[in-house]
Amino acid sequence: MPKFSRSLDVYQGFNFKKDKQSNVGVILTMKIAGKEIKADLETIKNPEKPTEDLKAVAVLNHYLWDTGATDSMYFSGQISTANRQLLAMLVLSDMTSIEVEFNYTIYQYDPLEKKYFKSNFPSKALMGLVEKSGDELKLMVADDPDDEVASPQNFTFQIGIKPQPQEQQLTLASAPQMKVEKKWGFKG
C-alpha cells in the first residue's frame, strides 16, 4: 500500500518566501482530551495566497500516513511556548480521555502550474485517538526550544493519532487537478 510521507520545511512555514518551493504543513486546529491547543502562531503565510496569514497550532516538519483506513497519522512539528506548557501538562497527567479532534493541511508546489496546492487535507476536522504503544502514549513535547527558527520561540512536538471508529474522509493530491478521496476510520 502506498505511503503519504512528507518532509516539510519549518523555516519556509514561519518565513514564507515566494521564490522558494519547498513543502509546508500546518496543524490548523487541535483538541486533545477536550483541551484546546490554541492556534496561536498567527503570522504563518498561506502558501496558496501568500498575502494572507493563517492561524496555526503547529508548523510541521514531518507528516506520515500509510493511507490505510485504520492506519495512524504521525505529525512532528513546532508549537508555541504556551502550547508546549499545555501539552507537557497533558503528558505528565493521567489522561483519562485520549480523544483528539484536529484539522491540518499539507502544501506542495507544482512546478508546471508554478503555484502551491493542498496535497493532503480533510474536508472537516478529523476525530482520532492518541496512539498507544503498550502503556505509552505517542505524544511527546521537547523541554528546550528549537533553534531552527529563533522567533517566535517554539518547541518540537510529536503525536501519533489513530482513527476513531467512524468513517471520515480526506483528500490526497499529486497536482492541483489530480485528487483522490481516501477514507480514514470505519464505523464501529
Secondary structure in CASP SS format (residue, H / E / C, confidence):
PFRMAT SS
TARGET T0000
AUTHOR 0000-0000-0000
METHOD secondary structure of the structure
MODEL  1
M C 1.00
P C 1.00
K C 1.00
F E 1.00
S E 1.00
R E 1.00
S E 1.00
L C 1.00
D C 1.00
V H 1.00
Y H 1.00
Q H 1.00
G H 1.00
F H 1.00
N C 1.00
F C 1.00
K C 1.00
K C 1.00
D C 1.00
K C 1.00
Q C 1.00
S C 1.00
N C 1.00
V E 1.00
G E 1.00
V E 1.00
I E 1.00
L E 1.00
T E 1.00
M E 1.00
K E 1.00
I E 1.00
A C 1.00
G C 1.00
K E 1.00
E E 1.00
I E 1.00
K C 1.00
A C 1.00
D C 1.00
L E 1.00
E E 1.00
T E 1.00
I E 1.00
K E 1.00
N E 1.00
P C 1.00
E C 1.00
K E 1.00
P E 1.00
T E 1.00
E E 1.00
D E 1.00
L E 1.00
K E 1.00
A E 1.00
V C 1.00
A E 1.00
V E 1.00
L E 1.00
N E 1.00
H E 1.00
Y E 1.00
L E 1.00
W E 1.00
D C 1.00
T C 1.00
G C 1.00
A C 1.00
T C 1.00
D C 1.00
S C 1.00
M E 1.00
Y E 1.00
F E 1.00
S E 1.00
G E 1.00
Q E 1.00
I E 1.00
S C 1.00
T H 1.00
A H 1.00
N H 1.00
R H 1.00
Q H 1.00
L H 1.00
L H 1.00
A H 1.00
M H 1.00
L H 1.00
V H 1.00
L H 1.00
S C 1.00
D C 1.00
M C 1.00
T C 1.00
S C 1.00
I C 1.00
E E 1.00
V E 1.00
E E 1.00
F E 1.00
N E 1.00
Y E 1.00
T E 1.00
I E 1.00
Y E 1.00
Q E 1.00
Y E 1.00
D E 1.00
P C 1.00
L C 1.00
E C 1.00
K C 1.00
K E 1.00
Y E 1.00
F E 1.00
K E 1.00
S E 1.00
N E 1.00
F E 1.00
P E 1.00
S C 1.00
K C 1.00
A C 1.00
L E 1.00
M E 1.00
G E 1.00
L E 1.00
V E 1.00
E C 1.00
K E 1.00
S E 1.00
G C 1.00
D C 1.00
E E 1.00
L E 1.00
K C 1.00
L E 1.00
M E 1.00
V E 1.00
A C 1.00
D C 1.00
D C 1.00
P C 1.00
D C 1.00
D C 1.00
E C 1.00
V C 1.00
A C 1.00
S C 1.00
P C 1.00
Q C 1.00
N C 1.00
F E 1.00
T E 1.00
F E 1.00
Q E 1.00
I E 1.00
G E 1.00
I E 1.00
K E 1.00
P E 1.00
Q C 1.00
P C 1.00
Q C 1.00
E C 1.00
Q E 1.00
Q E 1.00
L E 1.00
T E 1.00
L E 1.00
A E 1.00
S E 1.00
A E 1.00
P C 1.00
Q C 1.00
M E 1.00
K E 1.00
V E 1.00
E E 1.00
K E 1.00
K E 1.00
W E 1.00
G C 1.00
F C 1.00
K C 1.00
G C 1.00
END
